[in-house]
Amino acid sequence: MSEPTGTPVTNLLPTALPQVSLFALGGTIASVPQTSPDEGSAAVGVRPAVSGRELVDAVPLIAQVARVETTQVLQVPSVEITPGDLLALVELMRDAVDSGADGIVVTQGTDTLEESAFMVDLLWDRPQPVIFTAAMRTPSSPGADGPANLLAAVQLAVTPEARDLGVLVCLGDAVHAARHVRKAHSSNPAAFESPGLGPIGWVTEGRPRIALRPVRGGAPLRVIAGTDLPNVALVRIGLGDDGQLLQAVGSLDVQGLVVEGVGGGHVPRALAPVLSRLVEQMPVLLASRTGAGEVLTQTYGYPGGEIDLRARGLLGTGAYDGTKARLLLVLALAAGLDRPALDRLLTL
Ligand code: ASP
């Protein structure tokens, strides 16, 4: 069912239509039931197999909106996508718009979509819209959401109002900014939210509307494809954490750390000296595990509170959660940013 990876395939349509380049990475939107288990797995379930070209051709209305060229970049569950894959994807996207594409659509799995979209957003340095979309249900499930999501994503990708907004995420007719969106439900078709903000727009009867324009913090980062990317650990803190995991980070091949503290950014007092030692080895960021709101800066003064941790050299991640802050630190280290520049980047 799949076409060979890396080969662009274009439908034959009038040239007056806008041009969209679609990059397909796999995920549920492209998944079909297996007849036998994959190598190394005992399970038979669904797995990505439908090509990007087949996804587009299965929605005839798309051909009335745009000429869509498809490139099969990967055919994987989204947890297999790597930051290196995304650097390579951004190069392909740049080539596409520099050769005339009016907009970009990326299809992938929902599990890590918020990460891919955010990382690409940090790097995207062109005005053309980039729309990530996906599906919570496979093409053969009752109520499959992939076809409608794909159509809406293409409609959004050719919308002039979507230019200069960075990367957008379009599912369930809602339009989210990549910086804020997250998957907030494991199975519900309405799984995507932008906590504290909501979507920035919507698609109704095929008409995309942008109601709010997101603030993009700072200039796009410059990290070229093929760059050796650092390892950044993400450690979530919980009740009674005794610091063993954090201590182990110091002896791993890790160049940065994000600590997702409780509440406004707090850890048990016993962990504070461990973090002080880690700060001497690598940049350590402090995020909140709450999932919305900012890391605090000047409220709690007890050991392990945010004032204490900042004094020990941790940098707050502002409104970025640990998952996004981890990718931001990967790119910031790869781009060679110094501490003040990193601090500015963490301010939305
Ligand atoms: N497990 C799938 C993936 O992320 C889920 C999805 O696509 O919705 O690849």
Boltz pocket constraint, residues with backbone or C-beta under 6 A from the ligand:
constraints:
  - pocket:
      binder: B
      contacts: [[A, 26], [A, 27], [A, 28], [A, 29], [A, 76], [A, 77], [A, 78], [A, 79], [A, 108], [A, 109], [A, 110], [A, 111], [A, 112], [A, 134], [A, 135], [A, 136], [A, 137]]
      max_distance: 6.0
